[in-house]
Amino acid sequence: MSSSSTFLLESKLKRLKISFSKENGKIIIGKSKVDYMVLFGFIILPIIIGIAAIIFINITTFEIALRAENKVIGVSVALLIVGVINIFRMLSKKKANQNKKILEDNVIKIIEDEQVQRFEASNISDFEYATKQLEDESFEAKLFLVDTKHQKHLILGFDGENEQYVLDDVFWFIDYFKKHLGLQTT
């Protein structure tokens, strides 16, 4: 593995908040990192504010609160929905990246439930991907390695706010893994 290509891989993984380490010339891709800014700003804070606003409406008998009640309830529900959607996004990303992947010379090893599967050019058919829209401006991508028995093995899962950027990342990873394994690139 050349240092320039691993540098780009490391940069992409950091940007997508997928943890990795380097040991003895191997790159080990592990679980997704918890983004505490997203956790606090898009999950905990909206849920707390939404619940507090609903409690405030139920406790308050002021005339001002009664006039604003419908707006406050609407905003509260919207904040709760934002928090719940982001919980599901974070859990989905964590699940997609739960297995350890080890990149060695011309080999990808996937460790799942204490079992090691070794993939190289001779037992890989291709790579496939799936994308789906989560929200108006949020997209999820999953990258799969397809073996010669036509079984799919999840390699990476990530999300982004722009569909084209997510697709660009998917195609970049496919190209990287094909070059890493010595497969023909198209």
Buried (B, 14 or more C-beta within 10 A) or exposed (E): BEEEEBEEBEEBBEEBBBBBEEEEEBBBBBBBBEEEEBBEEBBBBBBEBBBEBBEEBEEBEEEEBEEBBEEBBEBBEEBBEBBBBBBEBBEBBBEBBEBBBBBBEEBBBBBEEEEEBEBBEEEBBBBEBEBEEBEEEBBBBBBBBBBEEEEBBBBBBBBBEEBEEBBEBBEEBBBBBBEBBEBEEE
